[in-house]
């Protein structure tokens, strides 16, 4: 059996690599979900309804002012 310099077998190292890959894959999925929530307008609207409505009103009001001039 081949051992590394720290006394671990090749199988133990492979198992650690597979565990690390699985953790990394889970982290990537979590990051994708978190990012999609941050940029999703529906989710943003649910969390910040008042701010969203104030912004929409302001944009509409300013667009109306520009059309009148």
Residue frames relative to the residue before (quaternion, step in Angstrom):
aa qw qx qy qz dx dy dz
X 1.0000 0.0000 0.0000 0.0000 0.00 0.00 0.00
X 0.3648 -0.7334 0.5378 0.1996 3.59 -0.94 0.95
X 0.1004 -0.7963 0.5948 0.0460 3.56 -0.92 0.91
X 0.4626 -0.6619 0.5087 0.2987 3.54 -1.15 0.63
X 0.7161 -0.4465 0.3121 0.4364 3.56 -1.30 0.05
X 0.7092 0.4194 -0.2796 0.4930 3.60 1.14 -0.44
X 0.6390 -0.5879 0.3047 0.3915 3.59 1.25 0.36
X 0.5464 0.6115 -0.4137 0.3954 3.63 1.20 0.08
X 0.4695 -0.6708 0.4946 0.2914 3.54 -1.08 0.69
X 0.6645 -0.4954 0.3779 0.4125 3.54 -1.31 0.32
X 0.6347 0.5335 -0.3302 0.4511 3.58 1.02 -0.75
X 0.6458 0.5107 -0.3220 0.4673 3.60 0.99 -0.79
X 0.6418 0.5125 -0.3171 0.4743 3.57 1.03 -0.77
X 0.6423 0.5136 -0.3180 0.4717 3.59 0.98 -0.84
X 0.6433 0.5171 -0.3203 0.4650 3.58 0.97 -0.84
X 0.6457 0.5113 -0.3150 0.4717 3.59 0.99 -0.80
X 0.6438 0.5173 -0.3181 0.4656 3.58 1.02 -0.81
X 0.6554 0.5037 -0.3131 0.4676 3.59 0.94 -0.85
X 0.6385 0.5163 -0.3214 0.4716 3.60 1.00 -0.81
X 0.6554 0.5066 -0.3043 0.4702 3.57 0.96 -0.87
X 0.6367 0.5201 -0.3248 0.4676 3.61 1.01 -0.78
X 0.6557 0.5075 -0.3091 0.4659 3.57 0.96 -0.87
X 0.6476 0.5058 -0.3167 0.4738 3.60 0.98 -0.82
X 0.6501 0.5152 -0.3115 0.4636 3.58 0.98 -0.83
X 0.6439 0.5159 -0.3171 0.4676 3.58 0.97 -0.84
X 0.6501 0.5021 -0.3138 0.4762 3.60 0.97 -0.81
X 0.6443 0.5212 -0.3187 0.4601 3.58 1.00 -0.78
X 0.6361 0.5224 -0.3217 0.4681 3.58 1.01 -0.80
X 0.6450 0.5065 -0.3194 0.4747 3.59 0.96 -0.84
X 0.6485 0.5119 -0.3170 0.4657 3.61 0.92 -0.88
X 0.6514 0.5155 -0.3096 0.4627 3.58 0.98 -0.82
X 0.6393 0.5199 -0.3238 0.4649 3.60 0.97 -0.82
X 0.6567 0.5029 -0.3112 0.4680 3.59 0.94 -0.86
X 0.6691 0.4962 -0.3032 0.4628 3.59 0.89 -0.91
X 0.6628 0.5017 -0.3060 0.4640 3.58 0.96 -0.83
X 0.6572 0.5024 -0.3228 0.4599 3.59 0.93 -0.82
X 0.6290 0.5174 -0.3404 0.4699 3.61 1.08 -0.60
X 0.6548 0.5276 -0.3168 0.4388 3.59 1.00 -0.77
X 0.7715 0.3543 -0.1888 0.4936 3.59 0.96 -0.78
X 0.5294 0.6218 -0.4137 0.4024 3.61 1.26 -0.07
X 0.4194 -0.7351 0.4774 0.2362 3.59 -0.59 1.19
X 0.6374 0.5318 -0.3435 0.4391 3.61 0.98 -0.72
X 0.6598 0.4850 -0.3056 0.4859 3.57 0.96 -0.83
X 0.6370 0.5210 -0.3260 0.4652 3.59 0.97 -0.83
X 0.6446 0.5189 -0.3140 0.4654 3.59 0.98 -0.85
X 0.6464 0.5219 -0.3223 0.4538 3.62 0.94 -0.83
X 0.7230 0.4405 -0.2495 0.4700 3.57 0.95 -0.82
X 0.8084 0.1891 -0.0588 0.5544 3.59 1.04 -0.75
X 0.0007 -0.8606 0.5092 -0.0086 3.58 0.85 0.97
X 0.6899 0.4859 -0.2983 0.4460 3.59 0.74 -1.01
X 0.6682 0.4975 -0.3008 0.4642 3.58 0.87 -0.90
X 0.6324 0.5300 -0.3218 0.4644 3.58 1.01 -0.80
X 0.6844 0.4827 -0.2859 0.4657 3.59 0.89 -0.92
X 0.6250 0.5232 -0.3363 0.4718 3.59 1.01 -0.76
X 0.6565 0.5069 -0.3055 0.4676 3.58 0.96 -0.85
X 0.6569 0.5011 -0.3135 0.4681 3.59 0.94 -0.87
X 0.6439 0.5136 -0.3219 0.4669 3.60 0.96 -0.82
X 0.6588 0.5181 -0.3059 0.4516 3.58 0.91 -0.92
X 0.6571 0.4966 -0.3114 0.4739 3.58 0.89 -0.87
X 0.6630 0.5016 -0.3014 0.4668 3.59 0.94 -0.86
X 0.6464 0.5217 -0.3127 0.4607 3.55 0.97 -0.86
X 0.6817 0.4781 -0.2874 0.4734 3.59 0.87 -0.93
X 0.6295 0.5136 -0.3399 0.4736 3.60 1.00 -0.69
X 0.6447 0.5185 -0.3168 0.4638 3.58 1.03 -0.74
X 0.6377 0.5234 -0.3229 0.4638 3.59 1.02 -0.76
X 0.6675 0.5077 -0.3052 0.4512 3.57 0.96 -0.83
X 0.6395 0.5224 -0.3332 0.4552 3.60 1.05 -0.67
X 0.6565 0.5253 -0.3123 0.4422 3.59 1.04 -0.73
X 0.6895 0.4958 -0.2988 0.4352 3.58 1.04 -0.65
